């Protein structure tokens, strides 16, 4: 099983009000099937500081079946759960976290490009959808934690 070409961005800290949200963490993962690699960059804002630390890049092998299975599960989850409508209107999953995923056959994003306001979405997830989104976050964290 090989990985697809894809790009993912997870951001913790997406809810704002009058001011835009202040991210607590940003993780990007890029799948490069030709090299069988995942390029992962993460930047974290320590509690009480005004900005994210410098991003820390690493590459991990996507050759092992477990990594490929995680990527496939993540893509499958995102292909089945809803996003808010209109985009950015509400953090419908209630986790102050957004994921943007793009591949040749799936484009999915919650949270809107500028985060979420205090509006109400026309679309609301089921409890099962919320559990799937939480699992998607766990998969990103698991991939991020893998050794280079």
N, C-alpha and C positions, 0 to 999 in steps of 0.2 A: 504494500500500500504506500503510495507516495502522496505528498502534500500538494495542494493546489497553489497556484500563485495567488497571493492575497495580501491585503494590508489591513491592519487593525489598530485602532486607537481606543484605549480605555482611559477615562478621566474620572477621578474621584473629586467631588466638589463641583456640582453642576447647578445647584439652585442659587438663585440670586433674588434680588428685589429691584430697587432702583439702580444699584450698582451691579455690574456683571459679577458672576461667581468667581471666587478665588480657588483655583485648583489646589488640592492637597497632594495629588499624584497624577502623573501621566505616564502611561505605558504604551509603547508602540511595538507592534510585531509585524514583520514583513516575511512572508513565505516566499522562498526562492527555490522552486522545484529543480531548476537546472543544476544547482549546487547542493541540493538536498539540505538546505539550511533554513533556520529561522533567525533573522536578525532581530534582536530585542533591545530596546532602549527604555530605561526607566528614569524618571525624575521625581523626587519626593520633596514636599515642603515640610520641614520639621515644625512641630507644634510651636506656635508663638513667633514664627518668622514670616516675613512679608512675601517671600518668593520661593519658587522651586529651586532646589540645588541643581548643579550641572547634571545633565543627563549622563547615565552610565550605560554605554553600549556593550553588547556581547553577542556572539553567534553561538547557536547550539545546533547539533546535528538533528536532522529530521528523519534520519535513516531508521531509527528504531521504531518498531510497531506501536509502542505506547504513545510516542509523540504524535505520530500520524493519526492514531485513533482519537487523541484529544482534539486535534485540529478538525477532524471530520465531525466529532460530536458537537464542537462549538458551532461550526457552520450549520449543522443540522438544526440545532436549537434556535439560532438566530433566524433561520428560514421559516420558523413556525410561530414565533411570538410577535405580538403587535408593537407598533410604535405609537407615540402620542400624536394626536391630530387636533389642531395644527402643530407642526414641529416646534418644540421648545415651549409649548404651553404649560406643561406640567410634568413633574418627575413621577410618572405613573407607576414606577416600580418601587418608589419610596426608599431607594438606597443611595441617593445623592451620587449616582454613578452613571456615566454614559459609555456606550460602546458604539464605535463606528467601524463597520466591516465592509470591505469591498473586494470582490473577486469577479471573474469573468461572467459568472451566472448568479451572483447575489450582491445586492447593495442594501445595507441595513444600517440605520442609525437611530438611536433614541437620544433625547436630550437637546436636540437642535444645536447648530453650530456655535451659538452664543450662550449655551446653557439653558436652563428652564426658569420661567417666570413663575408667578403665583396664580396663573390661570387654571382653567379646568379643561382637560382633554375630552374630546368627543368619544375617544376610544379608551376603554379601561381594561386592564389585563385581569384574567381569572387568577385565582390562587395558584393554579397549576402553572400558568404563564410566569407568575412571580417566582415560583420555585425554579423554573427553567432559567430565568434571567440570573438568579442567584448562582445557579450551577455554571452558567457562562462566565460569570466573574471568577468563580473558583478555578475554572479551566485556565483562564488567563493568568491567574496567580500561580497555578501549578507550572505552567510553561515558563513563566518569569523566574521561578525558583530553580529550574533545572540548571545543572552545572554546564558551563561553557566547554 
